[in-house]
Amino acid sequence: MRANVLKAALGAGGVLAAIVATLVVLLRDVEVPPVYQGGPSYTMAPPTSRPAPSPTPDTTPCVGTIREYCEARGKCPTYAESIERVKKYECKLQRDHLRLVVEHCIGEYRSISVRGLFGGETYFDASGKLIAAFQFSDAIGSFCNGASSSKTYGTIPTCSTEFVKVDVCKQ
């Protein structure tokens, strides 16, 4: 019978038809087990009772001093040094990996914002001295002994005039 099916398929549709016809004949008597529709075959461990972290992330302000911010970096960056760092590193990554915004609050302060999976802002007075900073991370509990995903250093200024955006990455 198989030979007859193969000859008929070759005559009717060529090699592909012969292969399909042969597979149909060969697999006709193969028993396929039913599809398993039950749940998982393993048992779930009962949930463990862990105490909630204390304090709960981001419910307590995470604040540090400018001195602490500067000591962690070995020195306090100035506005000029920060702009040079931005031009050297962040400008190259800006398009694909992060957002960079440099703004001047006319007559009050200047800020540099670098945002990606982590980053922050730095704020400088008119003379270029660091007056405040903000850091964040997408990893919960990165600051203040696991209590926060962000930290503020000093007092973040507010702008009472207007912002001017500065493109420091122009070549």
WOKA-V442356 format. One record per backbone hydrogen bond with DSSP energy under -0.5 kcal/mol. CO is the residue of the C=O (numbers start at 1). NH is the residue of the N-H. If there is no record, write none. Layout:
co->CO nh->NH
co->CO nh->NH
//
This chain:
co->1 nh->5
co->2 nh->6
co->3 nh->7
co->4 nh->8
co->5 nh->9
co->6 nh->10
co->7 nh->11
co->8 nh->12
co->9 nh->13
co->9 nh->14
co->10 nh->14
co->14 nh->18
co->15 nh->19
co->16 nh->20
co->17 nh->21
co->18 nh->22
co->19 nh->23
co->20 nh->24
co->21 nh->25
co->22 nh->26
co->23 nh->27
co->24 nh->28
co->27 nh->30
co->30 nh->32
co->31 nh->33
co->48 nh->50
co->56 nh->59
co->61 nh->63
co->62 nh->152
co->64 nh->154
co->65 nh->69
co->66 nh->70
co->67 nh->71
co->68 nh->72
co->69 nh->73
co->70 nh->73
co->70 nh->74
co->70 nh->75
co->71 nh->74
co->75 nh->77
co->78 nh->82
co->79 nh->83
co->80 nh->84
co->81 nh->85
co->82 nh->86
co->83 nh->87
co->84 nh->88
co->85 nh->89
co->85 nh->90
co->86 nh->91
co->89 nh->92
co->89 nh->93
co->90 nh->94
co->93 nh->97
co->93 nh->98
co->99 nh->115
co->101 nh->103
co->101 nh->113
co->102 nh->166
co->103 nh->111
co->104 nh->106
co->104 nh->164
co->105 nh->108
co->105 nh->109
co->109 nh->105
co->110 nh->124
co->111 nh->103
co->112 nh->122
co->113 nh->101
co->114 nh->120
co->115 nh->99
co->117 nh->138
co->118 nh->116
co->119 nh->136
co->120 nh->114
co->121 nh->134
co->122 nh->112
co->123 nh->131
co->123 nh->132
co->124 nh->110
co->125 nh->128
co->128 nh->79
co->129 nh->125
co->131 nh->155
co->132 nh->123
co->133 nh->153
co->134 nh->121
co->135 nh->151
co->136 nh->119
co->138 nh->140
co->139 nh->142
co->143 nh->147
co->143 nh->148
co->144 nh->147
co->147 nh->58
co->148 nh->143
co->149 nh->137
co->151 nh->135
co->152 nh->64
co->153 nh->133
co->154 nh->156
co->158 nh->160
co->162 nh->106
co->164 nh->104
co->166 nh->102
co->166 nh->168
co->167 nh->170
//
